[in-house]
Amino acid sequence: MTSVRKTVESARRLVVPGADEETRVGATAASMLSKTRAAASRFPQARGVLLGGSFAKGTWLPDHVDLDIFVRFDPATPAGDFERIGLEIGAHATRGYPAGKMYAQHPYTEATVDGVKVNIVPCFDVAKGEWKSAADRSPFHVELIEKLSDEGKVEVRLLKSFMMGVGVYGAEIQRRGFSGYVAEVMVLRFGSLEDVLKRFASYPIPGKGNPFTLPDPVDEMRDLGIAVSGESLGCMVLASREFLRNPSLAYFRHMSGRVRPSLKNDVVAVVFSHRAMSEDTLWGELRRTTRHLVRNLELKGFVVARSMAASDNRTASAILLIPVATRLPAAEQRVGPTVDRKKDVASFVAANSRRAKLVWVDDEARVRMLIRRKHTELSRAITDLVRGEDGPSGASKEIGAGMKKGVRILTGGPLARAASSAGWLRDGIREITTDAIGAG
């Protein structure tokens, strides 16, 4: 068996960019910094421009680099001017390149320049701890991580590559994984990749609160782990254990759990269109709708083993379900209170009497009923829910509106045919039918 140390040593050549790529990205960074400074010089509110992100810190990965350029503003700048001028600077600096407005706590400009994603982000020029916007900490993050040794920066690259390889890298709302800065802080705090993986391999999952916590060294009141989902943490724990047990370079390329193709015929997809939204809004609404849909189905007796959302991040999405059963018996039993609870018994009987097929008292003096189910077919239960014909579905406003306009409930062959022409749907089906790494 290959040792962890030998595998990590071999992985180094995969995570350090070559000289040509470093020169190319460096030239783009210098050019965009110059253009941003020129654009910012038109506004007295702008106090300077700083290169941030993984390139500035020296922790970026080959073929995976974003350039973050921060425009520092006078803290006295009103919020409206801060956003407006920040976008004007971004638009001017990226003129001639594909660009658009993106949203975090406040809007910023994102563009693709010579194949490199460039973010031009306004922040306030404040002292440490006097934050006015989320981006204000970023210059301090750069200063902190720049202090890592060259060897430490390679360890960060190894950890980022590992997280990317097992599918838990990225703090975007659709992934809810580990950000690049979290990886940097983990190495800063614990040392090498191997040390960090050992921490994850024995990570204690708390019974309450956030599953993963990590204080920001720049702002101890800020928890870097708040955006990490229990699923991402759990996958990282399992993958860390499996790698330490059986190391492989595949973890630094692409590593997935065992795919269960036989389950594809069990997947039920609720497919619909909706208006275009920002990804943060879209995924927030998809997750909330999925949760409520599953809860309402389970109240009807349909147990859902696994659920998730999938989307093209534009106007087409789906809620994917793996139900334990798609058909239920025509009748179900309901257990009521003991007969001494007069009012509760009356309420129980009144609520269920219309569909009651039989009412009796058991040996514990509880009232029981056998009632006719309203829904015995999963597809019909979903249809009535999304159309609002069976009470509130719990869908968010935009997703609910899209569902009511038209929804397709697909499984088996029809779902396979739809997925053959929609990569996002095919990827979602693959994900929901794949084991977690180290669990299969």
N, C-alpha and C positions, 0 to 999 in steps of 0.2 A: 504494500500500500504506500502511495506517495505521501510524504509528510506534509503537514501544513506549511512548514517553513519553505520547503522546496517549491510547493505550488505557488505560494505568495511571491517567491523570487521570480518564478517564470511569468507571473502576472504583471510584473513591473513593466515589461516591454509593451504590454497592451495599454497601459494607462498614462504613459508619459508622451505628450505630443512630440512629433518630429520637428527638426529645425525648420523645414520648409513651411509647415503649418504654423509654427510659432511666428515666423517672419510675416506670413500672409495676414494672420489675425492681428498681429502687432501693427501692421501698416494700416489696416482698417480702423483699429482703435485710435491711432494717432490722427488719422484723417477726420474721424467723427468727433474727436475731442476738439480739434481745431474749428470745425464747423459749428459745434455747439457753443464754444467760447465766443465765436463771432456773432452768433445769433443772440446770445445772452448779453453781449455788450450793449445792445440797443435799449436795455431796460435797467434803470438805476436800482430796481429792487433786487436784481440778481447780483450775488456777491462772489460768485466763482463757480467753477466746474470741476468735478472730481470723477475719475474713473474708478468704478467699483466692481462688485461681482467677482466671480471665480477667476476671471482673467487677471484682474488687478492683484488678487491674492496669490496667484500661482497655483491654483488647485483645480483648474479646468481639465476636462478630458478630451482626448482626440475626437474630432467630429461632433462634440457636444459642448459648444461654447456660446454663451450669450455675453454681450457687452452691455454693462449697466453704466450709464453716465448720469451722475447726479448734479443737478443745478441747485446751488445753495441760494436760498432767499433770505432777505432781511426778515427776522421774526415778526416785525411790525406790519408786514404785508397782509392786508385783509384776505380772508379765505377765497373770496371770489376772484380777486386779482391773482392770487397764488395759482389757482387752477387755470385761469385764462392765459396768463403770461407763460406758465409752464408749457401749455399745449402749443402756444405760438412759437416758443423757442424750439420745441420738438419738431413742429411742422417745417419751420425754416431750415433747421439743420439737416432734415432728412429729405429735402426737396429733390425730386428726381428718382426717389426710391419708393417701392411699395410700402406704404405706412398706414397706420390706423390708430384710433384712440382706444386705449385699454383702461380697465378699472381695477384698482385695489381699494385702499381707503380713499384715494382720490385719483383722478384720471392722469394718465401719462401716455407718452407716444411710443409705439413699437414699430420698428421698420426692419426690413431685410436689406442689408447692404453687403454686396459682394458675397452672398451666401451666408452671411452671419447675422443673427438676430440682434438688433440693437434696441435697448430700452433707454429712453431719455426721461428721467424721473425728477420732478421737483422735490426738494426737501428744504427744511428751514435750517439756517445756520445757527444752531443753538449749542449751549454748553451741555455736557453730559448730564443726563437726568432731567433736562428741561424740555422734554419732547413735546412737539406740537402736532407732528404727524408720524405715522408708522415708519416712513422712510428716513426720519431724522437719525435713527440709530445706525444706518448703513455705513456712513463714513467711519464710525467708530468700530464697526465690524471689520472693515478693511484693515484698519490700523491694528486691531487685535490679531487677526489671522496672518498678517504680513510678518509677525514676529516668530511664527513657526519656523523651525529649521527646514532646510531643503528636504531632508529625510522625512520630517513630519508632514510636509506637503505631499510627498509621494504616498505616505500612509493615508492621507485624506483622499487622494485620487483612487487608491485601492478600495477604500470603504465606499466611496461614491459608485465606483464601477460594480462592486458587489451588490449594493442596493439596487442599482439599475438592472443588473443581471437577474435578480430574483423578483423584480417587479414592484419594489416598494419605494423607489426614489421619486421625489417630487411632491411638493406640498400643495399642488393644484387641487381644487375641491373635488374633481372627479377621481383623483387618486388618493388623496389624504394620506400621503406617505411622508417620508423624511426629506426635509429640505437640504440643499447643499450646505447651508450654514449649520444645521444640526449635525451633519457629518463632520464638519470642521471642528465644532465644539466638542464632539465626542472624542476625536483624536487629541485635541488640545487637553482634554480632561483626563483621558485614560491611557493615552500612548499610542501603540501600534494598532493596526487592523486586527491582529490576533487578540489583543487585549480587549478591544471593543466587542468583538464577536463572543468572547468568553463572557463578557458582561451581559450581552443579550441572551446567550444560551441559558443563563440562570436568572433571567429577569423576573422579579416577582410581580405578578399581575394584581393590582389592588382590587379590592372588592367594590369600592366606590370611587367616584371621581374619575379624572382622566386616566386612561390606561398607561400613558407614558408621560413622564414629566422630566424636564431638563431646563434649569434656570439659565437665562441668558447672562453670560459674564459681563456684558455691557450694561445690563439692566436686570438686576436680580429679581425684580418684581414681575418680570415677564417670563412666562412659561413657554419655551420653544416647542414643547410637545403637545400643546393644546390642539393643534390641527391634525395630529396623528391618530388615525382610527385604530380601534382594537384589532381590526382585521390586518392592517399593515404591521402593527406591532407583533401580532401572533405569527404572521408569515416570516417576519425577520427572526423571531425566536427560533422557530422550527428550522429555517434555512441555516442559521448560525450553528445550531447543534449538528445538523447533517453535514455541513462543510467541515466542522472540526472532527467529526467522526470519519468522514470519507471525502477528503479535499479533492477538488477538480477545477481545472481552468474554466470549465463551462459556467461556473458561477460568475465569472467576470465577462462573459459574452452574453449568453442568454440561458437561463436555467428555469425550467418550469416543472411543476409536479406532473404526475402521471395523468394523461388525458384519458377520459372514460368515454370513448365514442359511442358505446352502447346506450349512454344516457341521452344522446341527442334527441331520440324519439320521445323522451319524457319531458322535454322542455316545452313550456307553453309561453308564447310571446304575445304580449299586448302591444301592438304596433300602431303608431299614430303620428300625425304631423302637428306642428305648432308654429307659432311665430318665432322669428329669430330673437335670441336673447344673448346677453353676455354669458360666457361659460360659467361664471360664478353663480349667477342667478339660475341658469338652466339646471345645473347639477344640484343646487340646493332644492329646487322644486321637484326634480326627478326623485331624489332620495326621500324627500318628505312624502311624496305621492306613493312611492313604493311601500314605505312603512305602513301607511294608512290602508292601502289596498290589501296588503297581506293580513293586517289585523282584522279588517272587515271580513275577509274570506275565512279566516280561522274562527271568527264568531259564528259563521254559518256552518262550521264543521269541516272545512277544507284545510287540512294541515299542509303548510308549505315548508318543504325541507330547506330550500335555499332560494334566495331572490336577489336580484340586482338590476340596475338600469344600464342601458346602452344607448348611445346617441352618435350621430354624425357631427354633433356640436353646432349644427345649423338649424334645420327645421324638421328633422326626422329623429324619432326616439322610440324606445321600446322598454317595457318592463318585462324581464325574463323571470320565470318561475319554474322551479322543479317541485311539483306537488307530490305528496305521498299517494294521493289518489285523485282521479278526475271525475269519478262517479261515486256517489254515496247511496246508502240504503234509503228506501222511501220513507222510513220512520226513524225517529231518534228518541231516546229516553231522556227525560228531564227529572232531576231530583229536587224536590222542594223542601220546605222547613218541616219540623216536627209539628204534630197536630195541636200542641199546646200554644203555639204562636198564632193565635186566631187571625190577627190582621195580616200577617205575612202569608198565611195559608190562603186567605181570601184573595190577596193580590196575585199570588202565584197561579191560582186557578183561573182568575179573571184574565190574566195575561195570556194564558195558553189554551183556554177552553175551546176557542174556535177550531183549532187544529187537533184537538185531543181525540185520540182513538181509544184510549183506555186510561182510567184514573184509578189508582189503588194506594194502599198504605202498606209499607214494608215492615219487617220485624223490628226496626228501630223507631217505628211510629212516624216515619217520614212519608209525606205525600209524594207519590211518583206519577209520572204521566208518560204515555207513549203518544207522540204527536207526529203528524205528517210534516215532512220537510217541505219548505217552500222551494228550495233548490236542491236538485240531486245531480245536476251537471255543472261542472266548474265553469265551462264557457258561458253558460247562461247566467250564472251568478256574477261573473265578471261584467258581462254585457249590461245587466241591470244596474250594477254598481256604477259603472263609468257613465251611464246615461242618466244617472240620478233617479232611476225608477224604484230604487229600493233603499231610500234614505241617502244621506250625505256619503259620498265616496271617500272624502278626506283628501281628494286631489287638490293641489294648489290651483290658484285662479287660472293661470295661463295653461298649465297642463290639462286641467279639467276642461277648459274651453276647447282645446285641441282634440281631446278624446270625444267630446260630445259631437264635434263636427264629423268625425269618422274614425272608427277604430277597427282594426283587424285582429282577431284572435287566431293565431297560427300555431300549428304543431305538426310534427311528422313531415311528410312530403311537401306540403305548402310552405312550411317554414324553411325547409332546406332550399326550395326554389327561390324564396325571397332573399335568403342569405347569400345565394350564389351571385347576386348582382348588387349586394350591399355589404362591403367589407366590414363596416362598423358592426353590423348585425352578426356577421360570421364570427368576428372577434369576440363579441359578447357571448355567443353560444359556446365558443371554445373555452372562455374563461369560467363560465358557470359550471362546465362539465369537467373541470380540471382540479385534481387534488392540490392541496397546499404542499409546498416542498417539504419533504421530511415527514409527511403524514401518510403518504400512500404506500 
